[in-house]
Amino acid sequence: MPWKASSVMEEKLRFVFEYEQHEQTMRDVCQSFGVSRETGYFWLRRYQTQGVRGLAELDRTARHHPNQTAAEIEQLVLELRQAHMRWGPRKLKRILERDQPGRRWPAASTIGEMLRREGLVVPRTPCRVAEK
């Protein structure tokens, strides 16, 4: 007889239904499903407030990136680089700080990362070391 495959959602529903039959304690149900009591109560609470939809997995991607460089600053860096393709991140930072001293500019390493992301950096080929 083949094993019956079940999804995570089906297992969560089985968990809730098994607990709601009042035949076992939360501790016993959690132990039989291999989850912590905290997780068990979390699933139960979500099921009671939102129904079956509450047991669905939530999107875990970040909605806010507090350290992301502002688009305006990134645009200024990229424009300056395109005007002077031979300048590196340290020189770009120095020139930007000189021209607009009141602004906070990202670190040279961050500017270098922006340039790499936009494809404005040509990777160097390593030089061969001469043999003796």
N, CA, C and O atoms as a GROMACS GRO file, in nm:
protein
  528
    1MET      N    1   0.084  -0.118   0.000
    1MET     CA    2   0.000   0.000   0.000
    1MET      C    3   0.089   0.124   0.000
    1MET      O    4   0.179   0.135   0.084
    2PRO      N    5   0.066   0.219  -0.093
    2PRO     CA    6   0.151   0.338  -0.101
    2PRO      C    7   0.124   0.434   0.014
    2PRO      O    8   0.016   0.435   0.073
    3TRP      N    9   0.224   0.514   0.045
    3TRP     CA   10   0.211   0.616   0.149
    3TRP      C   11   0.122   0.727   0.099
    3TRP      O   12   0.126   0.763  -0.019
    4LYS      N   13   0.043   0.779   0.187
    4LYS     CA   14  -0.045   0.889   0.147
    4LYS      C   15   0.030   1.020   0.167
    4LYS      O   16   0.070   1.054   0.278
    5ALA      N   17   0.048   1.092   0.059
    5ALA     CA   18   0.117   1.222   0.067
    5ALA      C   19   0.017   1.328   0.113
    5ALA      O   20  -0.099   1.327   0.071
    6SER      N   21   0.063   1.418   0.198
    6SER     CA   22  -0.025   1.526   0.242
    6SER      C   23   0.053   1.656   0.243
    6SER      O   24   0.175   1.658   0.262
    7SER      N   25  -0.018   1.764   0.222
    7SER     CA   26   0.047   1.895   0.219
    7SER      C   27   0.054   1.952   0.360
    7SER      O   28  -0.006   1.899   0.453
    8VAL      N   29   0.128   2.058   0.374
    8VAL     CA   30   0.142   2.125   0.503
    8VAL      C   31   0.006   2.178   0.548
    8VAL      O   32  -0.030   2.170   0.666
    9MET      N   33  -0.070   2.230   0.453
    9MET     CA   34  -0.202   2.285   0.485
    9MET      C   35  -0.294   2.174   0.539
    9MET      O   36  -0.368   2.196   0.635
   10GLU      N   37  -0.290   2.057   0.476
   10GLU     CA   38  -0.373   1.945   0.523
   10GLU      C   39  -0.333   1.903   0.664
   10GLU      O   40  -0.419   1.872   0.746
   11GLU      N   41  -0.203   1.903   0.691
   11GLU     CA   42  -0.155   1.865   0.824
   11GLU      C   43  -0.200   1.966   0.930
   11GLU      O   44  -0.238   1.928   1.040
   12LYS      N   45  -0.196   2.093   0.895
   12LYS     CA   46  -0.242   2.196   0.990
   12LYS      C   47  -0.391   2.180   1.018
   12LYS      O   48  -0.434   2.192   1.133
   13LEU      N   49  -0.469   2.152   0.913
   13LEU     CA   50  -0.613   2.130   0.931
   13LEU      C   51  -0.639   2.007   1.018
   13LEU      O   52  -0.723   2.010   1.108
   14ARG      N   53  -0.565   1.900   0.992
   14ARG     CA   54  -0.579   1.779   1.074
   14ARG      C   55  -0.546   1.808   1.219
   14ARG      O   56  -0.613   1.759   1.310
   15PHE      N   57  -0.443   1.890   1.240
   15PHE     CA   58  -0.402   1.928   1.376
   15PHE      C   59  -0.517   1.999   1.447
   15PHE      O   60  -0.552   1.965   1.560
   16VAL      N   61  -0.575   2.099   1.379
   16VAL     CA   62  -0.684   2.178   1.441
   16VAL      C   63  -0.804   2.088   1.469
   16VAL      O   64  -0.862   2.095   1.578
   17PHE      N   65  -0.842   2.005   1.372
   17PHE     CA   66  -0.959   1.918   1.392
   17PHE      C   67  -0.935   1.818   1.504
   17PHE      O   68  -1.026   1.789   1.583
   18GLU      N   69  -0.815   1.765   1.512
   18GLU     CA   70  -0.784   1.669   1.617
   18GLU      C   71  -0.792   1.735   1.755
   18GLU      O   72  -0.839   1.675   1.851
   19TYR      N   73  -0.744   1.859   1.764
   19TYR     CA   74  -0.751   1.929   1.893
   19TYR      C   75  -0.896   1.962   1.929
   19TYR      O   76  -0.936   1.952   2.045
   20GLU      N   77  -0.975   2.002   1.830
   20GLU     CA   78  -1.113   2.043   1.857
   20GLU      C   79  -1.205   1.927   1.894
   20GLU      O   80  -1.317   1.950   1.937
   21GLN      N   81  -1.160   1.802   1.878
   21GLN     CA   82  -1.241   1.688   1.920
   21GLN      C   83  -1.238   1.672   2.072
   21GLN      O   84  -1.315   1.593   2.127
   22HIS      N   85  -1.151   1.745   2.139
   22HIS     CA   86  -1.139   1.746   2.286
   22HIS      C   87  -1.108   1.608   2.345
   22HIS      O   88  -1.144   1.580   2.459
   23GLU      N   89  -1.042   1.523   2.268
   23GLU     CA   90  -1.004   1.393   2.320
   23GLU      C   91  -0.861   1.395   2.376
   23GLU      O   92  -0.825   1.310   2.457
   24GLN      N   93  -0.781   1.493   2.332
   24GLN     CA   94  -0.642   1.503   2.377
   24GLN      C   95  -0.613   1.646   2.420
   24GLN      O   96  -0.681   1.741   2.379
   25THR      N   97  -0.512   1.660   2.502
   25THR     CA   98  -0.470   1.794   2.543
   25THR      C   99  -0.386   1.856   2.430
   25THR      O  100  -0.342   1.787   2.339
   26MET      N  101  -0.367   1.986   2.439
   26MET     CA  102  -0.285   2.055   2.339
   26MET      C  103  -0.144   1.997   2.338
   26MET      O  104  -0.083   1.982   2.232
   27ARG      N  105  -0.093   1.964   2.456
   27ARG     CA  106   0.042   1.907   2.466
   27ARG      C  107   0.051   1.777   2.387
   27ARG      O  108   0.147   1.755   2.313
   28ASP      N  109  -0.048   1.690   2.404
   28ASP     CA  110  -0.046   1.561   2.336
   28ASP      C  111  -0.060   1.575   2.185
   28ASP      O  112   0.009   1.508   2.109
   29VAL      N  113  -0.150   1.664   2.142
   29VAL     CA  114  -0.169   1.684   1.997
   29VAL      C  115  -0.040   1.740   1.936
   29VAL      O  116   0.004   1.696   1.830
   30CYS      N  117   0.019   1.838   2.004
   30CYS     CA  118   0.144   1.897   1.953
   30CYS      C  119   0.254   1.793   1.945
   30CYS      O  120   0.332   1.790   1.850
   31GLN      N  121   0.262   1.709   2.045
   31GLN     CA  122   0.364   1.606   2.048
   31GLN      C  123   0.344   1.506   1.933
   31GLN      O  124   0.440   1.464   1.870
   32SER      N  125   0.219   1.469   1.906
   32SER     CA  126   0.194   1.372   1.799
   32SER      C  127   0.221   1.432   1.661
   32SER      O  128   0.253   1.358   1.567
   33PHE      N  129   0.210   1.564   1.647
   33PHE     CA  130   0.236   1.628   1.518
   33PHE      C  131   0.380   1.680   1.508
   33PHE      O  132   0.423   1.726   1.402
   34GLY      N  133   0.452   1.674   1.620
   34GLY     CA  134   0.592   1.715   1.617
   34GLY      C  135   0.612   1.865   1.610
   34GLY      O  136   0.708   1.912   1.547
   35VAL      N  137   0.522   1.941   1.674
   35VAL     CA  138   0.537   2.087   1.677
   35VAL      C  139   0.536   2.134   1.823
   35VAL      O  140   0.493   2.061   1.912
   36SER      N  141   0.584   2.254   1.845
   36SER     CA  142   0.584   2.308   1.981
   36SER      C  143   0.443   2.353   2.018
   36SER      O  144   0.360   2.376   1.931
   37ARG      N  145   0.418   2.365   2.148
   37ARG     CA  146   0.286   2.413   2.192
   37ARG      C  147   0.263   2.556   2.144
   37ARG      O  148   0.150   2.593   2.111
   38GLU      N  149   0.369   2.634   2.141
   38GLU     CA  150   0.356   2.772   2.092
   38GLU      C  151   0.304   2.773   1.948
   38GLU      O  152   0.214   2.851   1.914
   39THR      N  153   0.360   2.687   1.864
   39THR     CA  154   0.314   2.676   1.725
   39THR      C  155   0.171   2.625   1.721
   39THR      O  156   0.091   2.673   1.641
   40GLY      N  157   0.139   2.527   1.804
   40GLY     CA  158   0.003   2.473   1.808
   40GLY      C  159  -0.099   2.579   1.844
   40GLY      O  160  -0.202   2.591   1.777
   41TYR      N  161  -0.072   2.657   1.947
   41TYR     CA  162  -0.164   2.764   1.985
   41TYR      C  163  -0.171   2.872   1.877
   41TYR      O  164  -0.276   2.932   1.855
   42PHE      N  165  -0.059   2.896   1.811
   42PHE     CA  166  -0.056   2.995   1.703
   42PHE      C  167  -0.148   2.951   1.589
   42PHE      O  168  -0.228   3.031   1.541
   43TRP      N  169  -0.137   2.824   1.545
   43TRP     CA  170  -0.223   2.773   1.439
   43TRP      C  171  -0.370   2.777   1.481
   43TRP      O  172  -0.456   2.816   1.402
   44LEU      N  173  -0.397   2.736   1.604
   44LEU     CA  174  -0.535   2.734   1.653
   44LEU      C  175  -0.595   2.874   1.654
   44LEU      O  176  -0.708   2.895   1.610
   45ARG      N  177  -0.519   2.970   1.705
   45ARG     CA  178  -0.566   3.109   1.710
   45ARG      C  179  -0.594   3.162   1.569
   45ARG      O  180  -0.696   3.228   1.546
   46ARG      N  181  -0.504   3.135   1.475
   46ARG     CA  182  -0.523   3.182   1.337
   46ARG      C  183  -0.645   3.115   1.274
   46ARG      O  184  -0.720   3.179   1.201
   47TYR      N  185  -0.666   2.986   1.303
   47TYR     CA  186  -0.782   2.916   1.249
   47TYR      C  187  -0.911   2.974   1.306
   47TYR      O  188  -1.008   2.992   1.233
   48GLN      N  189  -0.911   3.003   1.436
   48GLN     CA  190  -1.033   3.055   1.500
   48GLN      C  191  -1.067   3.195   1.452
   48GLN      O  192  -1.185   3.230   1.445
   49THR      N  193  -0.968   3.276   1.420
   49THR     CA  194  -0.996   3.414   1.378
   49THR      C  195  -1.016   3.426   1.227
   49THR      O  196  -1.096   3.508   1.183
   50GLN      N  197  -0.943   3.347   1.147
   50GLN     CA  198  -0.947   3.365   1.002
   50GLN      C  199  -1.000   3.244   0.925
   50GLN      O  200  -1.016   3.251   0.804
   51GLY      N  201  -1.025   3.136   0.993
   51GLY     CA  202  -1.073   3.016   0.925
   51GLY      C  203  -0.958   2.945   0.855
   51GLY      O  204  -0.842   2.957   0.895
   52VAL      N  205  -0.991   2.870   0.752
   52VAL     CA  206  -0.892   2.789   0.680
   52VAL      C  207  -0.785   2.879   0.618
   52VAL      O  208  -0.668   2.840   0.611
   53ARG      N  209  -0.824   2.998   0.572
   53ARG     CA  210  -0.726   3.090   0.512
   53ARG      C  211  -0.615   3.127   0.610
   53ARG      O  212  -0.502   3.154   0.569
   54GLY      N  213  -0.646   3.129   0.738
   54GLY     CA  214  -0.547   3.164   0.839
   54GLY      C  215  -0.435   3.063   0.853
   54GLY      O  216  -0.330   3.095   0.909
   55LEU      N  217  -0.455   2.942   0.804
   55LEU     CA  218  -0.352   2.839   0.813
   55LEU      C  219  -0.254   2.842   0.696
   55LEU      O  220  -0.154   2.771   0.697
   56ALA      N  221  -0.284   2.924   0.596
   56ALA     CA  222  -0.195   2.934   0.480
   56ALA      C  223  -0.064   3.001   0.520
   56ALA      O  224  -0.061   3.084   0.612
   57GLU      N  225   0.042   2.964   0.452
   57GLU     CA  226   0.174   3.023   0.480
   57GLU      C  227   0.171   3.172   0.443
   57GLU      O  228   0.114   3.211   0.342
   58LEU      N  229   0.233   3.252   0.526
   58LEU     CA  230   0.241   3.396   0.502
   58LEU      C  231   0.365   3.427   0.418
   58LEU      O  232   0.464   3.355   0.422
   59ASP      N  233   0.356   3.536   0.344
   59ASP     CA  234   0.469   3.584   0.266
   59ASP      C  235   0.574   3.635   0.363
   59ASP      O  236   0.544   3.719   0.449
   60ARG      N  237   0.696   3.587   0.351
   60ARG     CA  238   0.800   3.623   0.447
   60ARG      C  239   0.900   3.725   0.392
   60ARG      O  240   1.000   3.755   0.457
   61THR      N  241   0.874   3.780   0.273
   61THR     CA  242   0.968   3.877   0.218
   61THR      C  243   0.957   4.009   0.292
   61THR      O  244   0.850   4.045   0.342
   62ALA      N  245   1.066   4.079   0.299
   62ALA     CA  246   1.069   4.207   0.368
   62ALA      C  247   0.988   4.310   0.289
   62ALA      O  248   0.996   4.316   0.166
   63ARG      N  249   0.912   4.389   0.359
   63ARG     CA  250   0.833   4.492   0.294
   63ARG      C  251   0.903   4.628   0.298
   63ARG      O  252   0.863   4.721   0.229
   64HIS      N  253   1.006   4.637   0.380
   64HIS     CA  254   1.076   4.763   0.398
   64HIS      C  255   1.225   4.734   0.414
   64HIS      O  256   1.264   4.644   0.488
   65HIS      N  257   1.307   4.808   0.344
   65HIS     CA  258   1.452   4.792   0.350
   65HIS      C  259   1.511   4.922   0.405
   65HIS      O  260   1.540   5.013   0.327
   66PRO      N  261   1.530   4.932   0.536
   66PRO     CA  262   1.570   5.059   0.596
   66PRO      C  263   1.708   5.108   0.554
   66PRO      O  264   1.734   5.228   0.558
   67ASN      N  265   1.797   5.020   0.514
   67ASN     CA  266   1.932   5.061   0.478
   67ASN      C  267   1.954   5.075   0.328
   67ASN      O  268   2.068   5.093   0.284
   68GLN      N  269   1.848   5.066   0.250
   68GLN     CA  270   1.861   5.076   0.106
   68GLN      C  271   1.895   5.220   0.067
   68GLN      O  272   1.839   5.314   0.122
   69THR      N  273   1.987   5.235  -0.028
   69THR     CA  274   2.027   5.367  -0.075
   69THR      C  275   1.910   5.429  -0.151
   69THR      O  276   1.844   5.362  -0.230
   70ALA      N  277   1.887   5.557  -0.127
   70ALA     CA  278   1.777   5.628  -0.193
   70ALA      C  279   1.798   5.627  -0.344
   70ALA      O  280   1.911   5.636  -0.392
   71ALA      N  281   1.689   5.616  -0.419
   71ALA     CA  282   1.695   5.610  -0.565
   71ALA      C  283   1.758   5.737  -0.622
   71ALA      O  284   1.830   5.731  -0.722
   72GLU      N  285   1.731   5.851  -0.560
   72GLU     CA  286   1.785   5.978  -0.609
   72GLU      C  287   1.938   5.979  -0.600
   72GLU      O  288   2.006   6.022  -0.693
   73ILE      N  289   1.991   5.932  -0.488
   73ILE     CA  290   2.137   5.928  -0.469
   73ILE      C  291   2.199   5.828  -0.566
   73ILE      O  292   2.303   5.855  -0.626
   74GLU      N  293   2.135   5.715  -0.582
   74GLU     CA  294   2.186   5.614  -0.674
   74GLU      C  295   2.190   5.668  -0.817
   74GLU      O  296   2.284   5.643  -0.891
   75GLN      N  297   2.087   5.744  -0.853
   75GLN     CA  298   2.080   5.803  -0.987
   75GLN      C  299   2.195   5.902  -1.008
   75GLN      O  300   2.257   5.903  -1.114
   76LEU      N  301   2.223   5.986  -0.908
   76LEU     CA  302   2.333   6.083  -0.919
   76LEU      C  303   2.468   6.012  -0.935
   76LEU      O  304   2.551   6.055  -1.014
   77VAL      N  305   2.488   5.906  -0.860
   77VAL     CA  306   2.613   5.830  -0.869
   77VAL      C  307   2.628   5.770  -1.008
   77VAL      O  308   2.734   5.778  -1.068
   78LEU      N  309   2.520   5.710  -1.059
   78LEU     CA  310   2.526   5.644  -1.190
   78LEU      C  311   2.546   5.745  -1.303
   78LEU      O  312   2.617   5.717  -1.399
   79GLU      N  313   2.483   5.863  -1.291
   79GLU     CA  314   2.501   5.966  -1.394
   79GLU      C  315   2.646   6.014  -1.397
   79GLU      O  316   2.704   6.031  -1.505
   80LEU      N  317   2.704   6.036  -1.280
   80LEU     CA  318   2.844   6.080  -1.274
   80LEU      C  319   2.936   5.973  -1.330
   80LEU      O  320   3.032   6.004  -1.401
   81ARG      N  321   2.908   5.848  -1.300
   81ARG     CA  322   2.991   5.739  -1.352
   81ARG      C  323   2.981   5.732  -1.504
   81ARG      O  324   3.082   5.710  -1.572
   82GLN      N  325   2.861   5.750  -1.559
   82GLN     CA  326   2.846   5.741  -1.704
   82GLN      C  327   2.914   5.858  -1.774
   82GLN      O  328   2.954   5.847  -1.890
   83ALA      N  329   2.926   5.970  -1.705
   83ALA     CA  330   2.999   6.084  -1.761
   83ALA      C  331   3.150   6.061  -1.755
   83ALA      O  332   3.224   6.114  -1.837
   84HIS      N  333   3.195   5.982  -1.657
   84HIS     CA  334   3.338   5.957  -1.637
   84HIS      C  335   3.358   5.807  -1.613
   84HIS      O  336   3.369   5.763  -1.498
   85MET      N  337   3.362   5.731  -1.721
   85MET     CA  338   3.365   5.585  -1.710
   85MET      C  339   3.493   5.530  -1.646
   85MET      O  340   3.494   5.414  -1.604
   86ARG      N  341   3.599   5.608  -1.639
   86ARG     CA  342   3.724   5.557  -1.584
   86ARG      C  343   3.737   5.584  -1.435
   86ARG      O  344   3.834   5.539  -1.374
   87TRP      N  345   3.644   5.656  -1.376
   87TRP     CA  346   3.651   5.685  -1.233
   87TRP      C  347   3.597   5.567  -1.153
   87TRP      O  348   3.497   5.506  -1.191
   88GLY      N  349   3.663   5.537  -1.044
   88GLY     CA  350   3.621   5.428  -0.956
   88GLY      C  351   3.533   5.480  -0.843
   88GLY      O  352   3.507   5.600  -0.834
   89PRO      N  353   3.488   5.391  -0.757
   89PRO     CA  354   3.396   5.429  -0.649
   89PRO      C  355   3.454   5.532  -0.551
   89PRO      O  356   3.382   5.621  -0.506
   90ARG      N  357   3.582   5.519  -0.519
   90ARG     CA  358   3.640   5.615  -0.423
   90ARG      C  359   3.645   5.755  -0.481
   90ARG      O  360   3.616   5.853  -0.412
   91LYS      N  361   3.683   5.766  -0.608
   91LYS     CA  362   3.689   5.898  -0.670
   91LYS      C  363   3.549   5.955  -0.688
   91LYS      O  364   3.528   6.074  -0.667
   92LEU      N  365   3.455   5.872  -0.727
   92LEU     CA  366   3.316   5.919  -0.741
   92LEU      C  367   3.266   5.975  -0.608
   92LEU      O  368   3.203   6.080  -0.605
   93LYS      N  369   3.293   5.905  -0.500
   93LYS     CA  370   3.250   5.952  -0.368
   93LYS      C  371   3.314   6.085  -0.333
   93LYS      O  372   3.247   6.176  -0.285
   94ARG      N  373   3.445   6.096  -0.357
   94ARG     CA  374   3.516   6.220  -0.327
   94ARG      C  375   3.459   6.338  -0.406
   94ARG      O  376   3.439   6.446  -0.350
   95ILE      N  377   3.433   6.318  -0.534
   95ILE     CA  378   3.380   6.425  -0.619
   95ILE      C  379   3.240   6.464  -0.574
   95ILE      O  380   3.208   6.582  -0.566
   96LEU      N  381   3.156   6.365  -0.544
   96LEU     CA  382   3.020   6.395  -0.498
   96LEU      C  383   3.022   6.471  -0.366
   96LEU      O  384   2.943   6.565  -0.348
   97GLU      N  385   3.109   6.432  -0.275
   97GLU     CA  386   3.120   6.503  -0.146
   97GLU      C  387   3.171   6.646  -0.166
   97GLU      O  388   3.130   6.738  -0.095
   98ARG      N  389   3.259   6.664  -0.262
   98ARG     CA  390   3.311   6.798  -0.290
   98ARG      C  391   3.203   6.887  -0.352
   98ARG      O  392   3.189   7.003  -0.313
   99ASP      N  393   3.128   6.832  -0.448
   99ASP     CA  394   3.027   6.911  -0.518
   99ASP      C  395   2.903   6.938  -0.434
   99ASP      O  396   2.843   7.045  -0.445
  100GLN      N  397   2.864   6.844  -0.350
  100GLN     CA  398   2.744   6.858  -0.267
  100GLN      C  399   2.778   6.818  -0.123
  100GLN      O  400   2.746   6.707  -0.081
  101PRO      N  401   2.844   6.907  -0.048
  101PRO     CA  402   2.894   6.870   0.084
  101PRO      C  403   2.785   6.848   0.190
  101PRO      O  404   2.812   6.782   0.290
  102GLY      N  405   2.665   6.899   0.170
  102GLY     CA  406   2.560   6.885   0.271
  102GLY      C  407   2.494   6.749   0.274
  102GLY      O  408   2.423   6.717   0.370
  103ARG      N  409   2.515   6.670   0.173
  103ARG     CA  410   2.450   6.539   0.163
  103ARG      C  411   2.533   6.429   0.226
  103ARG      O  412   2.655   6.440   0.236
  104ARG      N  413   2.465   6.324   0.268
  104ARG     CA  414   2.535   6.204   0.316
  104ARG      C  415   2.544   6.106   0.200
  104ARG      O  416   2.442   6.061   0.147
  105TRP      N  417   2.665   6.074   0.162
  105TRP     CA  418   2.686   5.984   0.050
  105TRP      C  419   2.719   5.844   0.101
  105TRP      O  420   2.778   5.830   0.208
  106PRO      N  421   2.681   5.742   0.025
  106PRO     CA  422   2.712   5.605   0.070
  106PRO      C  423   2.863   5.579   0.066
  106PRO      O  424   2.938   5.653   0.004
  107ALA      N  425   2.904   5.474   0.133
  107ALA     CA  426   3.044   5.435   0.135
  107ALA      C  427   3.091   5.397  -0.005
  107ALA      O  428   3.010   5.362  -0.091
  108ALA      N  429   3.221   5.405  -0.026
  108ALA     CA  430   3.278   5.370  -0.157
  108ALA      C  431   3.244   5.226  -0.194
  108ALA      O  432   3.220   5.195  -0.311
  109SER      N  433   3.240   5.138  -0.095
  109SER     CA  434   3.207   4.998  -0.123
  109SER      C  435   3.063   4.985  -0.173
  109SER      O  436   3.034   4.903  -0.259
  110THR      N  437   2.973   5.066  -0.118
  110THR     CA  438   2.833   5.065  -0.162
  110THR      C  439   2.823   5.120  -0.304
  110THR      O  440   2.748   5.068  -0.386
  111ILE      N  441   2.898   5.225  -0.332
  111ILE     CA  442   2.899   5.281  -0.468
  111ILE      C  443   2.953   5.177  -0.565
  111ILE      O  444   2.899   5.161  -0.675
  112GLY      N  445   3.058   5.105  -0.525
  112GLY     CA  446   3.112   4.999  -0.610
  112GLY      C  447   3.010   4.890  -0.636
  112GLY      O  448   3.003   4.835  -0.746
  113GLU      N  449   2.930   4.858  -0.534
  113GLU     CA  450   2.825   4.756  -0.550
  113GLU      C  451   2.717   4.805  -0.647
  113GLU      O  452   2.667   4.727  -0.728
  114MET      N  453   2.682   4.934  -0.639
  114MET     CA  454   2.585   4.991  -0.734
  114MET      C  455   2.637   4.976  -0.877
  114MET      O  456   2.563   4.936  -0.967
  115LEU      N  457   2.763   5.010  -0.897
  115LEU     CA  458   2.822   5.002  -1.031
  115LEU      C  459   2.822   4.858  -1.082
  115LEU      O  460   2.793   4.834  -1.199
  116ARG      N  461   2.854   4.763  -0.995
  116ARG     CA  462   2.851   4.622  -1.035
  116ARG      C  463   2.710   4.578  -1.073
  116ARG      O  464   2.690   4.508  -1.172
  117ARG      N  465   2.613   4.620  -0.992
  117ARG     CA  466   2.474   4.584  -1.018
  117ARG      C  467   2.426   4.634  -1.153
  117ARG      O  468   2.351   4.567  -1.223
  118GLU      N  469   2.472   4.754  -1.190
  118GLU     CA  470   2.430   4.815  -1.316
  118GLU      C  471   2.517   4.772  -1.434
  118GLU      O  472   2.493   4.814  -1.547
  119GLY      N  473   2.616   4.689  -1.409
  119GLY     CA  474   2.702   4.640  -1.516
  119GLY      C  475   2.802   4.743  -1.565
  119GLY      O  476   2.846   4.737  -1.680
  120LEU      N  477   2.838   4.838  -1.481
  120LEU     CA  478   2.931   4.944  -1.520
  120LEU      C  479   3.075   4.915  -1.478
  120LEU      O  480   3.161   5.002  -1.489
  121VAL      N  481   3.101   4.794  -1.431
  121VAL     CA  482   3.236   4.756  -1.390
  121VAL      C  483   3.280   4.640  -1.479
  121VAL      O  484   3.210   4.540  -1.492
  122VAL      N  485   3.396   4.657  -1.540
  122VAL     CA  486   3.452   4.550  -1.622
  122VAL      C  487   3.549   4.473  -1.533
  122VAL      O  488   3.648   4.530  -1.487
  123PRO      N  489   3.524   4.345  -1.509
  123PRO     CA  490   3.614   4.270  -1.421
  123PRO      C  491   3.753   4.257  -1.484
  123PRO      O  492   3.766   4.232  -1.604
  124ARG      N  493   3.853   4.274  -1.402
  124ARG     CA  494   3.991   4.262  -1.450
  124ARG      C  495   4.030   4.115  -1.461
  124ARG      O  496   3.987   4.031  -1.381
  125THR      N  497   4.112   4.087  -1.560
  125THR     CA  498   4.167   3.952  -1.568
  125THR      C  499   4.297   3.951  -1.487
  125THR      O  500   4.379   4.042  -1.502
  126PRO      N  501   4.316   3.854  -1.403
  126PRO     CA  502   4.436   3.852  -1.320
  126PRO      C  503   4.562   3.834  -1.404
  126PRO      O  504   4.563   3.758  -1.501
  127CYS      N  505   4.667   3.905  -1.366
  127CYS     CA  506   4.795   3.894  -1.436
  127CYS      C  507   4.865   3.765  -1.393
  127CYS      O  508   4.854   3.722  -1.278
  128ARG      N  509   4.934   3.706  -1.486
  128ARG     CA  510   5.010   3.586  -1.453
  128ARG      C  511   5.140   3.626  -1.386
  128ARG      O  512   5.204   3.723  -1.425
  129VAL      N  513   5.177   3.552  -1.288
  129VAL     CA  514   5.302   3.575  -1.218
  129VAL      C  515   5.414   3.508  -1.298
  129VAL      O  516   5.404   3.392  -1.335
  130ALA      N  517   5.520   3.584  -1.323
  130ALA     CA  518   5.632   3.529  -1.400
  130ALA      C  519   5.702   3.421  -1.319
  130ALA      O  520   5.721   3.433  -1.198
  131GLU      N  521   5.739   3.316  -1.387
  131GLU     CA  522   5.810   3.208  -1.321
  131GLU      C  523   5.958   3.242  -1.312
  131GLU      O  524   6.011   3.311  -1.398
  132LYS      N  525   6.023   3.194  -1.208
  132LYS     CA  526   6.166   3.222  -1.189
  132LYS      C  527   6.251   3.123  -1.263
  132LYS      O  528   6.373   3.132  -1.258
   0.00000   0.00000   0.00000
